[in-house]
Amino acid sequence: MKNILLPLVIAILFVSCKEDTKEKVIVASQAVGAEVKESIDTVKVEAEKAIDTTKIKAKELIIKSAEKVEEGVRKVKEKAAKN
């Protein structure tokens, strides 16, 4: 009788542990998924900030370049008017 009960008890323990393990794996997977989503959102926000900063700097650079071109054109016109 003891020989039959011992394997049966061990089998029941394995089955119950297996279900707990599955639940833990599911919970852990959901937690990791949530962390990954948060990380992606954070990276997305940082990338958008970097893109916006780059756009602003590029716009400022274009404006400065245009001003220098206009200044050069003005100088050329002044020299042409003198001649």
C-alpha positions as CSV (number, residue, x, y, z in Angstrom):
1,M,0.0,0.0,0.0
2,K,2.8,2.4,0.9
3,N,4.5,1.6,-2.5
4,I,1.3,2.7,-4.3
5,L,0.7,5.8,-2.3
6,L,4.2,7.3,-2.5
7,P,4.3,7.5,-6.3
8,L,0.8,8.8,-6.4
9,V,1.6,11.6,-3.9
10,I,4.8,12.5,-5.8
11,A,2.8,12.6,-9.1
12,I,0.2,14.9,-7.5
13,L,2.9,17.2,-6.3
14,F,4.5,17.4,-9.7
15,V,1.2,18.2,-11.3
16,S,0.3,20.9,-8.8
17,C,3.8,22.4,-9.1
18,K,3.6,22.3,-12.8
19,E,0.4,24.4,-12.7
20,D,2.0,26.9,-10.3
21,T,5.0,27.1,-12.6
22,K,2.9,27.8,-15.6
23,E,1.1,30.6,-13.8
24,K,4.4,32.1,-12.6
25,V,5.7,31.9,-16.2
26,I,2.6,33.7,-17.5
27,V,2.9,36.4,-14.8
28,A,6.6,36.9,-15.5
29,S,6.0,37.0,-19.3
30,Q,3.3,39.7,-18.8
31,A,5.7,41.7,-16.5
32,V,8.5,41.5,-19.0
33,G,6.1,42.5,-21.8
34,A,5.0,45.5,-19.8
35,E,8.6,46.5,-19.2
36,V,9.5,46.2,-22.9
37,K,6.5,48.3,-23.8
38,E,7.6,51.0,-21.3
39,S,11.2,50.9,-22.7
40,I,9.9,51.2,-26.2
41,D,7.8,54.2,-25.3
42,T,10.7,55.8,-23.5
43,V,13.0,55.3,-26.5
44,K,10.3,56.6,-28.8
45,V,9.9,59.8,-26.8
46,E,13.7,60.3,-26.6
47,A,14.0,59.7,-30.4
48,E,11.2,62.2,-31.1
49,K,13.0,64.8,-28.9
50,A,16.2,64.2,-30.7
51,I,14.5,64.5,-34.1
52,D,12.8,67.8,-33.1
53,T,16.1,69.2,-31.8
54,T,17.8,68.3,-35.0
55,K,15.1,69.9,-37.0
56,I,15.4,73.1,-35.0
57,K,19.2,73.2,-35.4
58,A,18.9,72.5,-39.1
59,K,16.4,75.3,-39.5
60,E,18.7,77.7,-37.6
61,L,21.6,76.7,-39.8
62,I,19.6,77.2,-43.0
63,I,18.6,80.7,-41.8
64,K,22.2,81.6,-40.9
65,S,23.4,80.3,-44.3
66,A,20.7,82.3,-46.1
67,E,21.7,85.4,-44.3
68,K,25.3,84.9,-45.3
69,V,24.3,84.4,-48.9
70,E,22.2,87.6,-48.8
71,E,25.1,89.4,-47.4
72,G,27.4,88.1,-50.2
73,V,24.8,89.1,-52.8
74,R,24.6,92.6,-51.3
75,K,28.4,93.0,-51.4
76,V,28.5,91.8,-55.0
77,K,25.8,94.3,-55.9
78,E,27.7,97.1,-54.2
79,K,30.9,96.3,-56.0
80,A,29.0,96.1,-59.3
81,A,27.4,99.4,-58.7
82,K,30.9,101.0,-58.0
83,N,32.3,99.8,-61.3
